[in-house]
Amino acid sequence: MDASDRRSWVRAMMLVAVTYVVIGIGFAALAKSADAGQVRLWRLAAWLASAAVAAAHIIYEHYRLRESPRPVALHAAGAVAAPCTARVAGGHCCAGVSGSTRRGGRAGSLLTPGLVDGGELHGLDRR
């Protein structure tokens, strides 16, 4: 793998990670302004948009960059994990500044961000 190939998959992974963040923030804002019945529709739309981005990322890496399945899977997983981990790490940095009283489970949440943060990124919050 030469340097240009490496930059291609890293660039694609970062672009997809940023796209996931934009989808999450955008659809959360739309869901916040919706009534209770429409919130599920906005969550479903966000999930479908994320699925389309994930599929496009996998297709791009497999067919355009001609990667084998294992690196494609690792790059796709990295694109999903990057914004999730950044969100959890950012929450830890800001908690001390904002005076948050939530203290438990911080070290573990850096290792398992989707589980320890209440599953908000994965639609598991049942409020």
N, C-alpha and C positions, 0 to 999 in steps of 0.2 A: 504494500500500500504506500503510495507516494504522498507527499505533503498536500497536494491539491485534493486527493481523495479524502484524506483525514479532515481537511477543512470543510469539505462538502457535507459530511455526515454530522460534524459538530455544528455547523451553521444550521442544518435542517433540524437538529435536535433542539437547539436554542430557539429557533423560530417557532417550532411546535410548542415548546414550553411557554413562551410568551403568549401564543395564541390561546392556550388553556387558561392562562391568567385573565386574558381579555374576555374570554367566554364566561368564566366564573364571575368576574366583576360585573360585566354587562347584564347577564341574565339575572344575577342577584338583585341588581338595581331594578330591573323590570318586574321581578317577583315581589319586591318590597312595595312597589306602588300598585300592585294588583290586589283584588279581593281574594278571599280564601279559596274560592273555586278555581281561580286562574293560576294560583301558585303552582299547583301540580303540573299544569300545562307548560309553564315557564321552566320548571325543573326538567320535564321531559324534553323540551326543546334544547335545553343546555346539554343534556345527556346525548341527544342525537347529534348536536353540533360537535361535541367532543368525540363521539364515535366516528363521525365523518373525518375529522382531523386526524385521528389515530389511523384510520384506514388509508387515508392519503399519504401519511408519513410512511407507513409500512410498504405501500405500493411503490412510492418514490425510491426508498432505499433498496428494495428488492429488485425492481426492474430497471430503474434509471442508474443507480450506483452499482448494481450487480453484486449486492452483498448476499452472503449465505444467511440462512434463517437465524442462526444463533446471534450474530452481531445485530441483525435487524431487531430481534427481540430485546436485546440489551439496550439498544439505542432508543427504542420505543418506551421501554420501562424507565430509562433515564429522563426522557422528556416528560413523563408523568410525575416522576419522583422529585424533579428539580423544583417546581413551584410549590409542591406540598412541603418539602423540607425547608424551603426558604420561608414559607409562611410560619411554620412552627418556630424556626430559629428567630425570625423577626418578632414573634410574640414573646419569646423569652427575653429578648433585648428590651422590648418596650414595657414589659411587665414591671420591671424595677423602676422605670421612670414614671409610669402612670400610677404607681401605688396599688397595683393589683393585689388582692388578697388570696388569689389562687396560687398555692405554693406546691401542691402535691404532684408528683409524677413528671416533673420537668425533664429530668435526665432521660427517662424512658421515652418521652414523647419525641425526642430527637432521633431515636432509633426506630420508632413505630409511629410516625406522625398521623397516619390516617386512623389509627385505632385510639390513640390516647387523647387526641384533640376533640373527641366526641363524634368523630366521623362526619363532620360538617362538609368536608371536601367531597365526600363520597355519597352524600344524600342520606346518611344514616341518622341524622338528627330528627327526632320525632316530636317536634314541638307542637 
